[in-house]
Every structure is written in C-alpha cells, then in structure tokens.
C-alpha cells in the first residue's frame, strides 16, 4: 500500500502527452510508475486555474476525473458536453 500526502509531492506545470505545456494547469504525480513502481495505475492531482481551457487530447489509457471543488465542462469522444459541478 502506498500512502502519501499530496502536499509533499512537487507541483509541476502540466503537459499534454506530446510534451506541450498547458498554461495555468498544475499537476502533482501522487502515485506513478517511476517513483512508486505502480505498473497499471497513476494518481494525479490537478489544479486548473479559473477560465482555463485544456486542449482537446486523447491517450490510450483510461482516466477518471474527481472534482474536489469548483466546476468544469468536459466533452466525450462525440463532442457531447458533460457538465460537472461540485455540490457541497
């Protein structure tokens, strides 16, 4: 079992899979292959600043999104919008 506090992990500028930086988006790789030996899983914590757009992109692995606070718009493969809002 891997136990970490995300605040102890370096906060870096996020990049797309091709290495392109994503302005105003930051990522902490809480669990990953390189540091933790996780072969089939990665846990990342993203901070996306207000009014920021992440470019449309794709990758072969599955991803999950869990919103801790705020709201956002997400689009599926067909371009259908999926609205999400944290309900506190």
Secondary structure, 3 states (H helix, E strand, C coil): CCCCCHHHCCCEEEECCCCCEEEEEEEEEEECHHHHCCCCCCEEEEEECCCCCCCCCCCCCCCCCCCCCCEEEEECCCCCEEEEECCC
